[in-house]
Amino acid sequence: MSEEKLEVAAKHNIVVQKDSLKLLLNLEKTVLNKPMPSAPELEEVVLGAILIDSKAMIVMRPILEPKHFYAEKHQIIYKAMVGLYDNKVPTDLVLVAEALKQQNKLDKVEGAFYLAGLANRVASAANIEHHARIIVQMWLYRDGLEQCLQYAKKLVGREGDVFDLRNQLADNIRTRPPHSFFKFDDFDNALERGDEAPELKKMCGTLWNRTEVCFFFGPPGTGKSIFCIQIANALSKGLDVIPDILVNECEPQKVLYIDFELTDRNLKNRYSNSETNVNYKFDSDYLKRASINPDFLDYDDRLDKIAQQQIENLILTFKPSVMIVDNITFLTSESNHDTDIAKKLMKKLVYYKRQYDLSLLVVAHTTKGASKFMPLMEKDMAGSAQLQNFADSIFGIKTSAQDENMKYLKQFKDRNEPKVLTDENVMAVEPKKGGAERNFLQFELLQFSRERDHLAMPDDDSSAELLVMEACKLKAEKGQGFGYRKVAKELGWARSVQNLIDKMKAYAQASDEYSVTDRGHITFVKPF
């Protein structure tokens, strides 16, 4: 580069640096010329309340940290209180003063006289939690200003990649309101709050209500994604999922659909008319789809952890009322080195549900290929032992033995209402292209019937033997509290119960894995 060009470049850099410095000085002047957000009077009240009532620390410890106090002497006092509390020592005036004296910090807080003044300022610990949250709020303002100013300096000085800097700033200033682990209250107040709580409105008939955590599972190829998109589309438009059957009592809601299943080509095939090439019109304002970005290559971290972080970003950006995750099995199978991954992931999703007031539907596969001879059971859901306790409701889907195109829906759990779609009353449905343009793939109602009508019965010895093996396992697992009739019902056995008992006993006696007791119970000889 010529000397002339070097000189021009140098002058340009000086101009840029001067402009940047001017901008930064203006920012600092704007901030520093105003008093920092703080609530010194409330800090005194909170500390005084703790001094007169040590039990107040039970409420304060999960909410307040020493750094939240604006006055340095208050930080020192509260830190001493935390040390006493964590060591199960009361936080009264004498013991706090003694702790500060041993740390050579009593003079820094203006002595025992100042502590006594704090204790005399309050008569009780009433409203202390409310005051503490205001103190935290003031600290959040101060910390936010400090973080923004720090990154303003980095951005002005171009200290690093601009995307990294902005993302770091977003991560650093993102926070949540402090909460105690327990809410300490009496039952009467809980009942009163229950009267004021929003009514549980139906979103998908008896299957899923507003604000609930719901699981939907079934074997591969049964149309879980078809039904989930049908639900998502209906909720985004305020429509029934299946008119007059799976009713939706809510107004149109913003729905976030996390899609780990379908490609763009799959969607095109399902939601357009192949003859006219007219696409179905989704509501782009109320329904958003998040799928895996093929250009994303940063897999240094665990896939489920990456998904957790980015799901929260999507929630904060789109602000949905409903979230559907299709399906959780994808994330858990990709992280199979951790046997509790499904439980950890669901804890995070439920946290998001509560934090952001969402209704949550989570899709899962079955643990193994479902037999056409066996009814669909709750234990068939992949990770069921880890996941069931999170659910307010659970329902599943299975292919009918009557017709490969026919499916049926069955309920397994509903905390808030009686189950309707039981094994004696499953809902048989069939996927069809509907809508005015015949371009929306959806399930349409066929009939209500017994589940056993959709199960195949063995027509040869080998198939019958499979059912008998399952029956033996059920009986042996449940022990004496699980009768033969219940075994037959769970299997969907349509022949006489005595016929099944005879076959089970004969099989158990000839098997190395089972034995029959004198009282006719089947037990394990060796574990599976």
C-alpha positions in Angstrom: 0.0 0.0 0.0 1.3 3.5 -0.9 2.3 6.0 1.8 -0.6 8.2 0.6 -3.1 5.4 1.1 -1.7 4.5 4.5 -2.0 8.2 5.6 -5.7 8.3 4.5 -6.4 5.0 6.3 -4.7 6.3 9.4 -6.8 9.5 9.4 -10.0 7.4 8.8 -9.2 5.3 11.8 -8.6 8.4 14.0 -12.0 9.7 12.9 -13.7 6.4 13.7 -12.0 6.2 17.1 -13.1 9.8 17.9 -16.7 9.1 16.9 -16.7 5.9 18.9 -15.2 7.6 22.0 -17.8 10.4 21.7 -20.6 7.9 21.5 -19.3 6.0 24.6 -18.8 9.2 26.6 -22.4 10.2 25.8 -23.7 6.8 26.9 -21.8 7.0 30.2 -22.8 10.6 30.8 -26.5 9.7 30.3 -26.2 6.8 32.8 -23.9 8.4 35.4 -25.8 11.7 35.6 -28.8 9.9 37.0 -29.1 8.2 40.4 -28.7 4.4 40.3 -31.9 2.5 40.9 -32.1 1.4 44.6 -34.4 1.1 47.6 -32.2 1.8 50.7 -35.2 2.2 53.0 -36.6 -1.3 52.1 -33.1 -2.8 52.5 -33.1 -1.5 56.1 -36.6 -2.8 56.7 -35.7 -6.3 55.4 -32.5 -6.5 57.5 -34.4 -5.2 60.6 -37.1 -7.8 60.1 -34.5 -10.6 59.9 -32.9 -9.3 63.1 -36.2 -9.5 65.1 -37.5 -12.7 63.5 -34.9 -15.3 62.5 -37.6 -17.3 60.7 -37.7 -14.6 58.1 -34.5 -16.1 56.6 -36.6 -19.1 55.5 -38.3 -16.8 53.0 -35.3 -14.6 52.3 -32.6 -17.2 51.6 -34.0 -18.4 48.2 -34.7 -14.9 47.0 -32.0 -12.5 48.2 -28.2 -12.6 47.7 -25.7 -10.2 49.3 -25.0 -8.6 45.9 -28.7 -7.5 45.6 -28.2 -4.9 48.3 -27.1 -1.4 47.1 -25.4 -0.2 50.2 -22.1 -2.0 50.9 -22.8 -2.2 54.6 -26.1 -3.9 53.9 -24.3 -6.4 51.7 -21.9 -7.2 54.6 -24.7 -7.5 57.2 -26.8 -9.8 55.0 -23.7 -12.0 54.1 -23.2 -12.5 57.8 -26.8 -13.4 58.2 -26.6 -16.0 55.4 -23.5 -17.5 57.0 -25.3 -17.9 60.3 -28.5 -19.3 58.7 -26.6 -21.8 56.6 -24.9 -23.1 59.7 -28.3 -23.3 61.5 -27.6 -20.4 63.9 -30.3 -17.8 64.6 -29.9 -14.4 63.0 -30.8 -12.3 66.0 -29.2 -8.9 66.9 -26.6 -10.3 69.3 -25.4 -13.2 67.1 -25.2 -11.1 63.9 -23.2 -8.5 65.8 -20.8 -11.2 67.2 -20.4 -12.7 63.7 -19.4 -9.3 62.2 -17.1 -8.7 65.2 -15.3 -12.0 64.6 -14.9 -11.1 60.9 -13.5 -7.6 61.8 -16.4 -6.0 59.9 -18.5 -4.6 62.7 -17.0 -1.1 62.3 -17.6 -1.2 58.5 -21.4 -1.4 59.2 -21.3 1.5 61.8 -21.2 -0.9 64.8 -23.8 -2.6 66.9 -25.6 0.7 67.3 -26.6 0.7 63.6 -27.8 -2.9 63.9 -30.0 -2.0 66.8 -31.4 0.9 64.8 -32.3 -1.5 62.0 -34.1 -3.8 64.5 -36.0 -0.9 66.0 -37.3 0.3 62.6 -39.8 -2.6 62.2 -42.4 -4.2 64.4 -42.8 -7.5 62.4 -41.6 -9.4 59.4 -44.9 -8.8 57.5 -44.6 -8.1 53.8 -40.9 -8.9 53.9 -41.1 -11.1 50.7 -42.7 -8.2 48.8 -40.0 -5.9 50.0 -37.2 -8.4 49.1 -38.5 -8.7 45.5 -38.4 -4.9 45.1 -34.7 -5.0 46.3 -34.0 -7.7 43.7 -35.8 -5.6 41.0 -33.6 -2.6 41.8 -30.5 -4.8 41.5 -31.7 -6.1 38.1 -31.9 -2.5 36.9 -28.4 -1.7 38.1 -27.0 -5.0 36.7 -28.7 -4.4 33.4 -27.2 -1.0 33.1 -23.7 -2.3 34.0 -24.0 -5.1 31.5 -25.2 -2.9 28.7 -22.5 -0.3 29.3 -19.8 -3.0 29.4 -20.9 -4.4 26.0 -21.4 -0.9 24.6 -17.7 -0.4 25.2 -16.9 -3.8 23.4 -19.2 -3.0 20.5 -17.7 0.5 20.0 -14.2 -1.0 20.2 -15.2 -3.8 17.9 -13.8 -6.3 20.4 -14.8 -9.6 18.8 -17.4 -11.0 16.4 -20.5 -8.8 16.4 -22.9 -11.8 16.6 -21.0 -13.3 19.5 -21.1 -10.0 21.4 -24.8 -9.4 20.8 -25.7 -13.0 21.8 -23.4 -12.8 24.9 -25.2 -9.6 25.9 -28.6 -11.2 25.4 -27.6 -14.2 27.5 -26.1 -12.1 30.3 -29.1 -9.7 30.7 -31.8 -12.4 30.4 -33.1 -13.3 33.8 -36.2 -14.5 35.5 -38.1 -13.3 38.6 -36.9 -14.9 41.8 -39.1 -17.6 43.3 -39.0 -19.6 46.5 -39.0 -23.4 46.0 -42.1 -23.7 48.3 -45.2 -21.5 48.6 -46.1 -21.5 52.3 -49.8 -21.0 52.8 -52.9 -22.5 54.2 -55.6 -24.5 52.5 -58.3 -21.9 52.8 -56.3 -19.4 50.7 -55.5 -22.1 48.1 -59.2 -22.8 47.7 -59.9 -19.0 47.3 -57.2 -18.8 44.6 -58.8 -21.8 43.0 -62.1 -20.0 42.6 -60.2 -17.1 40.9 -58.1 -19.4 38.6 -59.0 -19.4 34.9 -61.5 -22.1 33.9 -60.0 -25.2 32.2 -61.2 -24.8 28.7 -61.2 -27.7 26.3 -58.8 -27.4 23.3 -59.1 -30.9 21.9 -62.3 -32.3 23.4 -61.7 -34.6 26.3 -58.1 -35.2 25.3 -56.4 -31.9 26.2 -57.4 -28.8 28.1 -55.8 -25.3 28.2 -52.7 -25.0 30.4 -52.3 -28.8 30.7 -49.2 -30.9 30.0 -50.3 -33.6 27.6 -48.5 -36.7 26.1 -49.6 -38.3 22.8 -47.9 -41.5 21.7 -48.1 -44.3 19.3 -46.1 -46.6 17.0 -44.4 -45.2 13.9 -46.6 -44.7 10.9 -49.9 -44.2 12.8 -50.3 -40.5 11.9 -49.2 -38.8 15.1 -47.8 -35.8 13.1 -51.0 -35.6 11.0 -53.1 -35.4 14.1 -50.7 -32.9 15.8 -50.8 -30.5 12.9 -54.6 -30.9 12.8 -54.7 -29.8 16.4 -52.2 -27.0 15.9 -54.1 -25.6 12.9 -57.4 -25.8 14.7 -56.1 -24.0 17.8 -54.5 -21.2 15.7 -57.8 -20.5 14.1 -60.1 -21.1 17.0 -61.8 -24.2 15.3 -62.8 -27.6 16.6 -60.1 -30.3 16.0 -62.9 -32.6 14.8 -66.2 -30.6 14.5 -68.6 -31.2 17.5 -66.5 -34.1 18.7 -63.0 -32.9 19.7 -64.2 -29.4 20.5 -62.1 -26.3 21.1 -63.5 -23.8 23.5 -60.7 -21.2 23.1 -60.3 -18.2 20.9 -57.5 -18.4 18.3 -54.1 -18.9 20.1 -50.5 -18.5 19.0 -49.1 -22.0 18.5 -45.4 -22.9 18.3 -44.9 -26.3 16.6 -41.4 -27.8 17.2 -41.0 -30.3 14.3 -38.4 -33.0 14.4 -40.4 -35.3 12.1 -41.4 -33.8 8.8 -39.4 -32.4 5.9 -40.7 -29.6 3.7 -41.5 -32.2 1.0 -43.6 -34.2 3.5 -45.6 -31.0 4.3 -46.0 -30.2 0.6 -47.4 -33.7 -0.1 -49.8 -33.6 2.8 -51.0 -30.0 2.6 -51.6 -29.3 -1.0 -53.9 -30.7 -3.7 -51.8 -32.8 -6.1 -54.2 -32.1 -9.0 -54.6 -28.4 -8.7 -51.2 -27.8 -6.8 -53.1 -25.4 -4.5 -51.5 -25.3 -1.0 -53.5 -25.2 2.2 -53.5 -21.7 3.8 -52.2 -21.9 7.4 -52.5 -18.8 9.7 -49.0 -17.4 9.5 -49.6 -15.0 12.4 -50.8 -17.5 14.8 -49.0 -20.7 13.8 -45.2 -21.0 13.5 -43.1 -24.1 12.8 -39.5 -24.6 14.1 -37.5 -27.4 12.4 -33.9 -28.4 12.4 -31.7 -26.0 10.4 -29.7 -28.1 7.9 -26.9 -25.4 8.0 -26.5 -25.8 11.8 -23.2 -27.6 12.5 -22.3 -26.6 16.0 -22.9 -29.9 17.7 -20.2 -29.5 20.4 -22.9 -29.6 23.1 -25.5 -32.2 23.8 -28.4 -32.1 21.3 -31.1 -31.9 23.9 -29.3 -29.1 25.7 -29.0 -27.1 22.5 -32.7 -27.7 21.8 -33.6 -26.5 25.3 -31.8 -23.2 24.9 -33.2 -22.5 21.5 -36.7 -23.5 22.4 -36.7 -20.8 25.1 -35.4 -18.3 22.6 -38.3 -19.2 20.3 -40.8 -18.8 23.1 -39.4 -15.4 24.0 -39.5 -14.3 20.3 -42.9 -15.6 19.3 -44.7 -15.5 22.7 -47.0 -18.5 22.0 -49.9 -19.7 24.2 -49.5 -23.3 22.9 -46.4 -25.4 22.3 -46.3 -28.8 20.5 -43.1 -30.9 20.5 -43.1 -33.5 17.8 -41.4 -35.6 19.1 -39.4 -35.9 22.3 -38.2 -39.4 21.3 -35.9 -37.8 18.6 -34.1 -35.8 21.2 -33.8 -38.5 23.8 -32.6 -41.2 21.3 -29.9 -38.7 20.1 -28.7 -38.5 23.7 -28.8 -42.1 24.7 -25.6 -41.9 26.8 -27.8 -40.4 29.5 -30.5 -42.7 30.8 -32.4 -39.9 32.5 -32.3 -37.5 29.5 -36.1 -37.8 28.9 -36.8 -36.8 32.5 -34.3 -33.9 32.4 -35.7 -32.6 29.2 -39.3 -32.8 30.3 -38.4 -30.9 33.5 -37.1 -28.1 31.3 -40.2 -28.1 29.0 -42.5 -28.1 32.0 -40.5 -25.2 33.5 -41.0 -23.3 30.3 -44.7 -24.2 30.4 -45.1 -22.8 33.8 -42.8 -19.8 33.3 -44.5 -18.7 30.1 -48.0 -19.9 30.8 -48.2 -22.4 28.0 -50.3 -25.4 27.1 -47.9 -28.2 26.2 -48.4 -31.2 24.0 -45.5 -33.7 23.8 -45.4 -36.5 21.2 -43.5 -39.8 21.8 -43.1 -43.2 20.1 -43.8 -46.6 21.6 -41.1 -48.6 23.2 -41.3 -51.3 20.5 -43.4 -52.4 17.6 -46.9 -52.8 18.9 -48.4 -56.2 18.3 -51.7 -56.2 16.3 -52.9 -58.8 18.9 -52.3 -56.5 21.9 -54.2 -53.5 23.1 -52.4 -50.2 23.4 -51.2 -49.6 27.0 -49.7 -46.7 28.8 -46.5 -48.6 29.5 -46.0 -48.8 25.7 -45.0 -45.1 25.6 -41.2 -44.7 25.2 -39.8 -43.4 28.5 -43.2 -43.8 30.2 -41.7 -44.5 33.6 -39.8 -41.2 33.5 -42.5 -39.1 31.9 -45.9 -40.1 33.2 -45.7 -38.0 36.4 -45.3 -34.8 34.3 -48.6 -35.3 32.5 -52.0 -34.0 33.2 -53.4 -36.1 30.4 -52.1 -38.9 28.2 -53.6 -40.4 25.0 -52.4 -42.7 22.3 -53.1 -43.9 18.7 -52.8 -47.3 17.1 -53.6 -48.9 13.7 -56.8 -51.0 13.6 -56.5 -54.6 12.5 -59.7 -54.1 10.5 -58.1 -51.7 8.0 -54.5 -50.4 7.8 -55.9 -47.0 7.0 -58.1 -46.9 10.1 -56.6 -45.7 13.4 -58.1 -45.4 16.8 -57.5 -43.0 19.7 -57.5 -44.1 23.4 -57.1 -42.1 26.7 -54.9 -43.3 29.5 -54.8 -40.4 32.0 -56.8 -37.2 32.8 -56.2 -35.5 36.1 -59.1 -33.0 35.7 -61.9 -35.0 34.1 -63.2 -38.6 33.8 -61.7 -40.5 30.8 -64.1 -40.9 27.9 -62.0 -42.8 25.2 -61.4 -46.0 27.2 -60.9 -49.5 26.0 -64.6 -49.9 25.8 -65.1 -46.7 23.8 -62.1 -45.8 21.5 -62.5 -43.3 18.7 -61.9 -44.8 15.2 -60.6 -42.3 12.7 -59.3 -42.2 9.1 -56.9 -39.7 7.4 -58.4 -37.9 4.5 -57.7 -34.8 2.5 -60.3 -32.2 3.6 -61.0 -28.5 3.3 -62.6 -26.6 0.4 -59.6 -27.4 -1.9 -59.2 -31.0 -0.6 -55.6 -30.0 0.4 -55.5 -30.5 4.2 -54.7 -34.0 5.5 -56.7 -34.6 8.6 -58.4 -37.4 10.7 -62.1 -37.7 10.3 -64.4 -39.6 12.7 -65.6 -43.1 11.6 -67.1 -44.5 14.8 -66.8 -45.2 18.5 -66.3 -48.9 19.4 -64.5 -51.3 21.7 -60.7 -51.6 21.4 -61.0 -55.4 21.1 -62.8 -54.9 17.8 -59.6 -53.4 16.4 -57.3 -56.1 17.6 -56.4 -59.2 15.5 -57.0 -62.6 16.9 -54.5 -65.3 16.3 -55.4 -67.7 13.6 -52.4 -70.0 13.9 -50.5 -71.7 16.8 -47.5 -69.4 16.6 -49.6 -66.2 16.9 -51.5 -67.7 19.8 -48.3 -68.6 21.5 -47.1 -65.0 21.4 -50.3 -63.9 23.2 -49.9 -66.6 25.8 -46.3 -65.5 26.4 -47.5 -61.9 26.9 -50.3 -63.2 29.2 -47.8 -65.2 31.3 -45.5 -62.1 31.6 -48.4 -59.9 32.7 -49.6 -62.4 35.3 -46.1 -63.0 36.7 -45.3 -59.2 36.8 -48.5 -58.3 38.7 -48.5 -61.3 41.0 -51.5 -62.4 43.0 -53.2 -59.0 42.7 -53.7 -59.4 38.9 -56.4 -62.0 38.0 -56.7 -64.0 34.9 -59.8 -62.0 33.7 -57.9 -58.8 33.9 -55.0 -60.4 32.0 -57.5 -61.4 29.3 -58.9 -57.9 29.1 -55.5 -56.2 28.8 -54.6 -58.6 26.0 -57.9 -58.2 24.2 -58.4 -62.0 24.3 -61.8 -62.7 22.7 -62.1 -66.4 23.5 -63.1 -67.9 26.8 -61.0 -66.9 29.8 -60.7 -70.6 30.8 -59.2 -71.3 27.4 -56.5 -68.7 28.0 -55.8 -70.0 31.5 -55.4 -73.6 30.3 -53.0 -72.4 27.5 -51.0 -70.2 30.0 -50.6 -73.0 32.5 -49.5 -75.5 29.9 -47.0 -73.0 28.4 -45.7 -72.1 31.9 -45.2 -75.7 32.8 -43.3 -76.4 29.6 -41.2 -73.2 29.8 -37.9 -72.6 31.5 -38.9 -69.1 32.3 -42.1 -69.6 34.2 -43.6 -72.0 36.8 -47.1 -72.6 38.1 -47.7 -72.5 41.9 -50.0 -74.9 43.8 -52.6 -72.1 43.9 -52.4 -71.6 40.1 -50.3 -68.5 40.0 -47.7 -68.0 37.3 -44.3 -66.8 38.5 -40.9 -66.1 37.0 -38.3 -68.8 37.3 -35.6 -66.4 35.9 -35.9 -62.6 35.1 -36.4 -61.3 31.6 
